[in-house]
Amino acid sequence: MGDAFIRHIELLGYEKRFFPSQHYVYMFLVKWNDLSEKVVYRRFTEIYEFHKALKEMFPIESGDINIENRIIPHLPAPKWFDGQRSTQNRQGTLAEYCYTLVNLPHKISRCLHVVNFFKVRHDDMNPVTDSQIKKPEVFLLTKDSKKSPTDITGPIVLQTYRAIADYEKSSTSEMALKAGDMVDVVEKSENGWWFCQLKNKRGWVPAAYLEPLDGPDESEEQEPNYAGEAYVVQKSYTAVEEDELTLKEGDTIEVIHKLLDGWWVIRKDETTGYYPSMYLQKAGEVSTAVKSELRNRGAPPRRSTIRNVKSIHKQGRKQISQETYRRNSKKYIQNQRKMRGNSQNKANVIIEKNEPEDNKPKAQPAVPPRPSKDLILNRCTESTRRKIL
C-alpha cells in the first residue's frame, strides 16, 4: 500500500497520572491510511520538542526566512510548571494544531518526523502505573468540544500537594499534617488557608506548608504589578520579620504582588513589605460577615518561618527578594513622575507656540547680488550698456 501516513489526528482529552510522580499526558486518536485507529499518549513537553524539530526541518514553511511564508501552526512553549489548569486550557490550541498539521502539504504532514512521532509506542499499549499510589484519572473532551474546548467530562479534579513539614493544628477547623503527607486541595483561599482532605479527614491547612508534586514553582501565582492596586487595611498588624510592614486599621495601601500563601507584597508611600492578605480589603468593596469572621483568625505562617522544611524538588521556588520589590517599585514611581513632568512640559511648549504672530520678528528679504559687467553687456539693452562703458 506504500508508505504509511496519517489521515486524521483527534485530541480525546488528557490523563492525570501519579507514577512515578504526578504528571499529565494528552490522549490522541490517530487514524492511518490503512484505516487502522490507534490511541497514543504524549506529554506536552514531548509535543513541543517535536514542534521545534519540525520547524528546523522546514525553515521556509516555519517563517524563519520570511514570516509571510509561514504555514506551520504556532504552539506556545511549556510553562515552568504545567498544572491541571494549564493542561486543560491548552486543549483547544492543541486540537487546532493537530488539525492544521495533518492538512499541511504532504512533504510536511507525511514526513517521517510526523509519522514516527505518532506511531504507537510500548508505553502507549502498556502505560506504567502503580495501583498502590492511585489510578490515573481520565478527562475526556465532549463531542461539541470545538464550540467549548474547556467543557470536560470526568471526576471532579482535586490537585494533590505534599506537606513539607509537620504542622500542629491550633483549632478544630484545621487539620494536622506530617511531613510527606499527600493531601487533595478542595479550596484555595487567597488568605493563605487552603481547605484540604487526607483520607477521611478534612480541614484548613496553611498553604506555606504545601508544595505541588510536579515542580517547585506555582503556576497560578500572579506576576508583580508595580502599578499597584488600592486596598484598605481592615485590621492592624505589627511586623514580626524585617521584611514585613506595621500598619493600622484604616490605612490605604497598594498591593503589588498577590502570593498564594496569603502574604502579599504591598506598598505604603515608597516603602514595600509583606502583609497578611486576610487583613486587607479592596478599596470600594463592602465588608461581609464571612470576611469579618476570617479576620478574627491569626495570619497563616510564612514559608520562611517553617522549620525542618523537606522538599522533594532539588531546585527551590523562584522567590523575588524584598530588595527587588523595593527597587522595581521605586523605579516605577520615578518613571510615573517623569512622565507627568514630560506631559506638563509639552503643554507649556504648546502654549508658547500659540503666541500671537505680531510678537515675532519678521524676516527681511535677501538682497540679490549685483550682476557682473560681462552679464550686463550680453543681456541688457543698448541704453544700459552705455552706462557702464
MOZIVEN-V304241 format. One record per residue. N is the residue number from 1. OMEGA is omega in whole degrees, 0 to 359 (999 if undefined). NEAR is the number of other ideal C-beta (glycine too) atoms within 8 Angstrom. Layout:
# MOZIVEN-V304241
N	OMEGA	NEAR
N	OMEGA	NEAR
This chain:
# MOZIVEN-V304241
1	181	3
2	182	2
3	179	5
4	174	6
5	186	10
6	177	14
7	186	7
8	174	7
9	181	13
10	176	9
11	181	12
12	184	9
13	179	13
14	178	11
15	173	12
16	183	11
17	186	11
18	181	11
19	1	8
20	172	4
21	183	7
22	177	8
23	184	7
24	176	12
25	177	10
26	180	15
27	180	13
28	170	14
29	184	10
30	179	12
31	186	11
32	182	12
33	177	8
34	178	6
35	175	6
36	180	6
37	183	8
38	176	9
39	179	10
40	182	12
41	180	11
42	171	10
43	181	9
44	178	13
45	176	8
46	181	8
47	181	12
48	176	11
49	175	8
50	181	10
51	180	10
52	179	8
53	179	9
54	178	13
55	179	11
56	180	8
57	183	8
58	185	11
59	180	9
60	182	8
61	178	12
62	176	11
63	180	10
64	180	6
65	177	6
66	186	6
67	181	5
68	181	5
69	184	9
70	174	8
71	175	6
72	185	12
73	177	7
74	176	3
75	182	10
76	180	6
77	177	5
78	176	7
79	177	7
80	177	6
81	180	11
82	181	11
83	182	11
84	185	9
85	181	8
86	178	10
87	180	13
88	184	11
89	184	8
90	188	10
91	180	16
92	179	10
93	183	9
94	178	13
95	179	14
96	179	9
97	181	11
98	179	12
99	180	9
100	182	9
101	182	13
102	183	11
103	174	6
104	176	10
105	187	7
106	181	6
107	177	6
108	186	13
109	182	12
110	179	10
111	184	9
112	181	5
113	180	10
114	182	13
115	183	13
116	182	7
117	183	8
118	174	10
119	181	7
120	176	6
121	178	7
122	181	5
123	178	8
124	180	10
125	183	6
126	180	5
127	181	8
128	178	7
129	176	8
130	185	8
131	180	5
132	178	3
133	181	6
134	178	4
135	179	6
136	176	10
137	184	9
138	179	8
139	186	12
140	172	9
141	177	12
142	184	9
143	180	3
144	184	7
145	179	12
146	180	5
147	178	4
148	185	7
149	181	9
150	180	8
151	188	9
152	172	10
153	179	7
154	182	9
155	175	4
156	187	3
157	174	9
158	180	8
159	180	9
160	179	11
161	181	13
162	178	13
163	183	16
164	180	11
165	176	12
166	176	8
167	177	10
168	182	5
169	181	9
170	177	5
171	183	6
172	181	4
173	181	5
174	181	10
175	179	12
176	180	7
177	170	13
178	180	7
179	181	10
180	178	7
181	178	9
182	183	9
183	173	15
184	183	11
185	180	13
186	183	8
187	176	6
188	179	8
189	182	9
190	178	8
191	177	10
192	176	17
193	180	13
194	179	13
195	188	12
196	174	15
197	179	10
198	185	11
199	182	4
200	180	2
201	176	7
202	177	8
203	180	10
204	182	9
205	176	16
206	181	13
207	182	13
208	181	12
209	185	12
210	175	15
211	178	11
212	183	12
213	187	9
214	184	9
215	184	7
216	184	11
217	181	9
218	187	8
219	184	11
220	182	7
221	183	8
222	174	6
223	178	4
224	178	10
225	187	10
226	172	9
227	176	6
228	177	9
229	188	9
230	176	9
231	178	13
232	179	12
233	180	16
234	180	10
235	181	7
236	178	8
237	178	13
238	184	5
239	176	9
240	178	4
241	183	9
242	184	4
243	176	6
244	180	11
245	174	12
246	182	6
247	179	10
248	178	6
249	181	7
250	178	6
251	176	9
252	182	8
253	176	14
254	177	10
255	181	14
256	177	15
257	180	12
258	181	9
259	186	9
260	181	11
261	176	11
262	176	18
263	184	13
264	175	13
265	184	14
266	179	15
267	174	13
268	190	11
269	178	4
270	180	6
271	178	8
272	179	12
273	180	12
274	178	12
275	180	15
276	183	13
277	182	12
278	179	13
279	182	12
280	176	15
281	182	9
282	182	9
283	179	8
284	179	3
285	179	6
286	181	3
287	179	7
288	180	6
289	180	5
290	179	6
291	179	10
292	179	9
293	179	7
294	182	9
295	177	10
296	177	5
297	177	8
298	178	4
299	179	11
300	177	15
301	177	9
302	181	11
303	184	8
304	182	5
305	183	7
306	180	12
307	176	5
308	179	7
309	180	8
310	180	8
311	177	8
312	182	6
313	181	8
314	181	2
315	181	4
316	178	7
317	175	7
318	181	7
319	177	5
320	181	8
321	180	6
322	178	9
323	177	6
324	176	8
325	183	14
326	184	10
327	181	8
328	179	10
329	179	13
330	179	9
331	179	9
332	181	10
333	180	9
334	179	8
335	178	8
336	179	8
337	181	8
338	179	8
339	178	8
340	179	8
341	179	8
342	180	8
343	179	8
344	179	8
345	178	8
346	178	8
347	179	8
348	179	8
349	180	8
350	179	8
351	181	8
352	181	7
353	182	6
354	178	5
355	180	8
356	181	4
357	182	5
358	183	4
359	183	5
360	178	6
361	180	3
362	181	4
363	179	4
364	179	4
365	180	4
366	179	4
367	181	4
368	179	4
369	179	4
370	181	4
371	181	5
372	182	6
373	181	6
374	180	6
375	179	8
376	180	12
377	183	9
378	191	6
379	187	5
380	181	7
381	182	5
382	182	5
383	179	6
384	180	9
385	182	11
386	185	7
387	182	6
388	179	8
389	999	4
